[in-house]
Amino acid sequence: MRPFALQYASLGKPTDTVAPYRFDAARQLNVLPDGRPAISDTELLLTAGTTTSTAGSQTHFDD
């Protein structure tokens, strides 16, 4: 029997986009090219939906 959620799940199409921000290890957050925190760019958040990076799981035990 297939789980209920998998009846509606589908693979997304791969994208070749590059996030317009990078993780700053010293500040422990994602930053824009001009150094501002990525969370401060409302348009970016509306487009991307998040500024999550994999660094959190590598540096914090409570993620």
N, C-alpha and C positions, 0 to 999 in steps of 0.2 A: 504494500500500500504506500502510495506517495504522500508525504506530508502536505497538509493543506496549503501552506505558504508557497511551496514549490509549484503548485498548479498555476500560479500567477506570476512567478518570477521568470525573468528572461535575462540573458546576457546583454549587457550594454555594448554598444559599438565602441571599439577602442578609439581613443583620440590621441592626436599628436600635439596637444597643447602643452605649454609650459606655464607653470604657475608664475604669476608676476611678483612673487615674493620669495624670500629665502629664510631659512631658520638661522637665527643669530644665537649661537651657543652661549655667548657671554651674557646676553640679556634673557635667554630662555624664552624667546618668542619669535614669531614670524615677522619679518620686516620688509618693507617696500624698498625699491632701489634707492630712494632718497633718505632711507634710514628711519622713516616713521613706522610705528607698529602697523601691521597689515590690517588689524581690526579697526583702524581709524578710517579706512577707505570704504565708505558705504556702498559705492558702486561695485567695488570688487566683491563685497559680501553678497550683494544682490545677484551678481553674476555667478560666482563660485558656490555660494551657499555656505561656505566654511573656509577657514584658513588652517585646517588641521594639518599637522606634520607628524611624521613617525618618531620624531625626537622625544616626544613626551613619554612614550612607552620605554624608551631607552634610558631616560634619566630620572623618571619618577616611579616609585614602587606602588603608588596608589592609583595609577591610571587603569 
